Amino acid sequence: MHRLGRIITWSGVLISALGTIAGLALMSQQPPLAKFFLMLVPIGFVLLLTGVVTAVMTDDTDNSPVDPD
């Protein structure tokens, strides 16, 4: 699950970046297509948050304090 969380996180980052860059670049030339790309930004953000929460909640590392005895 940790790997899936990392994949979802990076997918969200890429979708948000693609939507922002393409949407702003197309805003003056093709407004309907720009709207489509700008609508991808919230979807990417939700994926980003979902992936981060999944990766953190299913982390395999043990961060418990070590007993000195």
Order of alpha helices (4+ residues) and beta strands (2+ residues): alpha-alpha
